Amino acid sequence: MTILDRSLPQLGDWKTEEDLLILQNAQLGTMLGWAEASPFYRRRFADRPPTDRSGLLAQPFTTKQDLRDQYPFGLLAVDRRELATYHESSGTAGRPTASYYTDADWVDLAERYARKWIGISAEDTFLVRTPYALMITGHLAHAAARLHGATVVPGDNRSLAMPYSRVIRVLHDLGVTLTWSMPTETLLWAAAARAAGHRPGTDFPALRALFVGGEPLSAARRARISELWGVPVIEEYGSTETGSLAGECPNGRMHLWADRAVFEVYDPTTGEVGTSGRGQLVVTPLYRRAMPLLRYNLEDEVEVSDAPCECGWVLPTVRVLGRSAFGYPVGDARVTQQRVEELVYGLPIEYEVLFWRARAEPDRLRVEIEAPDEHRSAARSALTAAAEAEYGVPVEVTAVPLGTLVPQHVLTGVHDVVKPRGLFGADEDWDKALLYY
């Protein structure tokens, strides 16, 4: 699986925004024809199915509630025998939504994910450290790595068989070159590496990049992760319903894959829809056969720009705001997770602060940070001063000992994963009968 599907647009196939628009329009008619085979869209179209961009933009948004109402196969546009995989979202924002893909859909998905400025090749050993179950995230990275010939280490982060001690062992012993995880995972690895007697920045020489996604990432935390491990941190943005939607260029800006999807920005306050600005991201995948989505509103808060990027990619850029845009009141101030995170990871790296939590109370901001004994006082004082200067409200910072927020056994423990059995010896714990853990 090392040959890309050249029938799909590749980076460099266009030089101008006009070329990109022509490329989109050339595929729109085909995609809208696929949508007619979906029971949901067939009912929505009635007697006037759209055939071009103007027809597409006249359609109402497809919502997350629409996907929930059509569970499981109300959006299916192919015969069930053509399906390759079935997935569901995590359900963090409500009842999970279903998604399904054909083999051809998977080529598009894998290619989009692999569009990293640090590429994936047959020389790589790729640790996939996201869920492999119904969510698409682990399967997506796995497919992209295999498409480019890489060796995959399937390190599912929801499996009891893959504790952090084992993650560090395979990172070190297998010479892992690339990883895929949430940003927080990489901080847990750093702590687990230290607990195992390794130095994250020097004892993993094969590592050349950390691919991350799935949660907001401030510039300060990103820089700290990169400094800890000594390699670039490369962000990815997408969803189970759509796959990868944006990835980073060499200049560190996130570009929307506008050759593979039509993107719009919806302002729920004014009702206006445009191609740039701040609002909710609306996406129409152009190469999705099994489950076409027309004007699907992800409801993610974003900021899209058409301004040129020095990398030369003629693709819009996006800042994904998500939870980072949401704030809590403290006195007269508004406190956001992103800004608190920037203050925490703005502390000197010598203080070894990796983990924190905060609570926004009506009259004060409370923050807890983990730090070694020798740095707790300095870290507490520095963060208190920085937060009070930032917000102008009382700030209570507590520097707690290592192992308080992330217990040591989480970083070093080895789970006893057994197959269920009924017969035990006299010296064995028979309370484990029939259990998988």
N, C-alpha and C positions, 0 to 999 in steps of 0.2 A: 504494500500500500504506500507507494512513494510517488505515484503519478497524479498530479492535480488534474481536475476536470477542467479542460481548457474551454469548454462550452460556457462556463461561468466567467463573469468579468474578473479580471485580475488587476491588481494595483499597477498603474501605468498604462492601462488600456485607454485612458482619456487624458486630455491635457488642460481642458477648460471646464468651467461650470456648464457651459452650453453642451459640451460633449457628454457630460454626466447626465444632463437632462434627456438628451437623445437616447442614451443607453437605458435609462429608466423607462422612457416611453415605449421603447422597443419591446420590453418585457411585460409592460402593464397589461396589454391585451390578452396575452397568454395567461397571466395570473388571474385576471378577472374571469376568464373562461373556466379556470379550475374552480373558482369560488362558486360558480353556478351549480357545481355538482354537490355542494354542501347543503344539506337540508335547511340549515339555519339561514344561509344567505339566499337560497332559492325562495324561501318565504319572504325574506326582506326585500328582494328585488321585485317580487310580484311579476308584472308584465314588462318591466323596464330594466333589464340587467345592464349595468354600466359596461362600457367597452373601451373607455379611455380615461385620461387623468381627470377631466372635468366631471365625468360620471363618477369616478372614485371619490372626488372631493365633495360630491353632492350626497354621499352616503353618511348616515349617522355614525357616531363612534361605536365601535365594539367595546364593551366594558368587561371588567372582571366578573360582574354579576351575570352578564350574558354567558360567559364561559361556565360559570357555576350552574346556571339554569340548563345548559346543554350537556351537562355531565351524563354519561361519559362520552358518547359518540355522536352528539347532535351536530358537530362541526366537521364530521368525517366526510372527505370529498373523494375518497378512493375506496375500492373494495377492501374489506378487512384483511384479505389474504396478502395485500401489498404492504401492510404495515411491518416495519422493522422493530420499532420500540414504542412503548407506552410509558408516559411519565405524569407525575403530578407535582404541583408547586408545594412549597413547604407549609403553606397554610398559616403563616404568621400574621397575615392581615385578614383572616377569615377562612371560610371553607376552601379547601384546596381546589385548584382548577386542573383539568386534564389537558395533556398535550400528547401528540403522536406524530411519528415521522416515518417516511419511507427510506429505503436505502439511498435514493437520490437526494432526498432532503438532508440526509446525514453528510453527504459530501459537501454541500453548501455550509452546513453547521460547522464541520471540522475545519474547513478552509478559513472561515471567518475567525474562528478561535485562534488559529495558528498565525494570524497576521500580527505578529509581534516584531518589533524592530530588532530584538535578539531572536533569531529564528530557531526553529526546532529542526534537528537533523538526525540521521542515523547514528551519529556519534554520541547522541545524548542518552542519559539515563534519567528518566522523568518520574519524580515522585508525585503522585496524585493524592492529595490529602484533603479531599472534600467528599461529601456523602456519595455513595454509589447506589443508593436505593432508588426510590421513585423520582427523586429530583434529578435533573439532567446534568448537573455540574460536574460530577466525577466522570460520567460517561463521555461528556463533551471533550474534556481534556484528554482522556484516554484515546478517543477516536482521532483527535488532532495529532497526538503524538505518534500513533501507529500510521496515520496517513503519510507522515514524513519519516517513517522508519525508525523512530526512537524506541528504546527499551522502556517499558512502563513498569513502575513499581506501584501497585494499587494499594495505597495506604489509607483507605477509608477512615475518616476521622470520627465516624460513629460506630466503629467496630471495637468490641472489647479485646479483640485479638491484636490491636495495634495501639498499645499504650505509648506514651511519649518516650519512654526508655527505648522502645523498639524503633521508633521513628529516628532517634538519634543514632542508633546502631546502624540502620540501613543508610542513613545520610552519610555516615562516616565510612562504613566498610564497603559499600557498593560504589562509592565515588559518584554520588548523585550530582548531576550537573544543573538540572532545572527542577523547580517545584511549583505546584499549584495549590493554593490554600487561601483562607481568609487572612488578612494582615495580622490579626491577633495570634494566629497559630505560630507565626514566625517569631514572635516574642516568647511564646511558651517554649519553642524549640531552643531559643537562646538560653533560657533559664535551665531547661533540661540538659543542654549540652554542658553548661557549667557544673551542674550537679553530677554529671558523669565524668568530670575532670577534663573536659575539652574547652578550648577557646573558640567561640563561634567564628571570629574573623580570620583565624589562621589554621585551624585543624580540619577544615573542610575544603582543601585546595581545588577540588574538581568543580565545586559549585560556581556557576557563572551568572545566574539570575534567579530571582524569586518572582513568580507570577502570582498576583493576588487579585482578589475581588470579593464581592459579597457583602461588604460593609463600607461605610464612609471612611476615608483615610485622609487625615490632615497632612499638610506638607511637613510639619514637624515630626510626626510619627513616622512618616515615610522616610525622612532623612535619618532618623534614629535607627530604623530597621536596617537601612542600607549601610550605615556606619557600623552597626554591630556585626553584620555578616560580611561586609566588604564587597558587596555586589549590588548591581542595580535592582530596584524594586519596580516592577512593571504592572500597571493596573489594567483590569479588564472590566467591561460593563455589559450586562445582559440579563436574561431572565429565562426561566424554564419554558415559558410560552414562546420565546422568540430565539433563544440561543444568543450568541455574542452579537452585540449591537455596536460596540465601540472598542477601540484599542489604542494604545499609545504609539506615537511616532518617536523618533530619536530625540526630539526636543522636549519630550515629556508631556505633550498635550494629547488629550483623548480625542480621536476622530471617529465620527459616526460612519458606519459602512454604508454610505448612501448609494453605492453601486449595487447593493444587494437588498436595499429596502428604501421606501419613501418615508421620510421623517417630517413631522409637524410639531409645532409647539402651541399648546392650548392654554390660554389664560382663563381659568375658571371664574375669575372675578369679573372680567369684561366680556367673556365669551368669544374673544378674538382668537383667530388661528393664523399662524404665520410659519415661516421657515426658520426663524431665529428669535432670540429674546429669551425671557424667563417664563417658565410655566410648566405644564405637565407634558411629558413626551408621548407623542402619538406615533405609532409605527405600522407600516404596511410591508411585511416581508414580500419580496418579489419572486423568491424561488422556493416557496413552501407549498408543496403539492398535497400532502395528506390532510392538512388542516389550515387552509388559507385563513388569514386574518386581515380584515380590511379596517384600517384606521383604528387599530387597537390602542386604547388609552391605558398606558402602563401606570398612570397616576404618580409617577416618579417626578419629583421637583428637579428641574434641570435648567441650565442656562446654555443656549446654543448660539454659536457665532459663525458667520460666513466669512470673517476676516481671514486673509491669507496667512498660512503658517510657513515659517522658514524651511520646514522639511520638504516642501514642494508637493505634498499630497493635496490634491484638489478635492478636499472633503471637509464638511463642516466640523467644527470642534464643539465639545460638550463638557460642561462641568456638572457632575451629578451631585446635587445638594442633599437630597434625601433627608434623613433625620438630622443632618448637620444644620439644616435651616430652621429646625424647631427649637424654641427656647423656653425656659422657665423663668418666671419673675422672682427676683430676689431684691427686696427693697425697690428702688427705682431702676434697677438694672435688669437686663434680659440676658440670661446665661444659656449658652449653647454648648453642646457636647464638643463640637469642633474646636471652639476657642479654648475651652478648658484643656482639651487634649493638647493643643498647641503650647499652652503654658506648662503643662506637665513635661512634655518632651522637649521643651526649651531649656530644661535644667541641664547642667553639664553632664555629659555621658559618664564622667567619673563617679557620679552619685549612684549609678547603677539602678536607676528607677525604671522598672519595666511595667509595673501594674499599678492601677489606680481605680478609684471609684469616687463618685461625688453625689451629694444630695443638695438640691436647691430648696432651701427652706424660706419662709416668708421674710425673715429678718437677717439671714446669714447664709453663706455658702460653706458647706462642710465638704472637705476633701480628705481622703485617705490615700497614702502612697506607701508602697513597700520599699524599704531601703536597708542596706547593711548597717549594722550598729554604728560603724565609724562615720557614716554619712547622714544618719537620720536627722541630726540637729541642723546641719547645714542645708539639707534638702528641704526640711520643713520651713526654715526661715526664708529661704529664697523663694519658694513657691507662695508663701503667705504674702510676701512683699509684692510679687508679680501679680497675684490675683487681686489684691486690694487696690493696686494701682490701675488695674484693668477695669474693675467694676465699681470701685468707690463704695463698697459695702463691707460689713464685717465678714472676714474669712477665717474659718477655723481649719487649719491643716494639721492632720495627725500623721506622723511617719511611723508606720508599724514595722515590726521585725519581718525579715524574709520568711515566707511560708505562711503568713497570715491571710493574705488574699488568695494566693494560689498555694495550697498545702504541698509540702515536700513530697508526700506519697503520690501525688498526681504526676509529678515530674519524674519520679524514680521507680514507681511501683510496676510490677509485672503481674498482670491479671491472670488468674488461674482459670483459663477457658477450657472446659471439658465437654466431651460428648455425654449425653444423658445415659446413665446406666443404673441398674438396680442392685447389683451385688458388690459389696465392699468388704475389704479385709478388716480384721479386728482393730488395727491401728489407723484406719482411715475414717474420715468424716462422712458418715452416711447421710447427713443432712443435705448433701449435694446430689442425692438420688434424683434422677429425672430432670436435673437443671442443666442449663447451658452455660451457667456462670457461677 
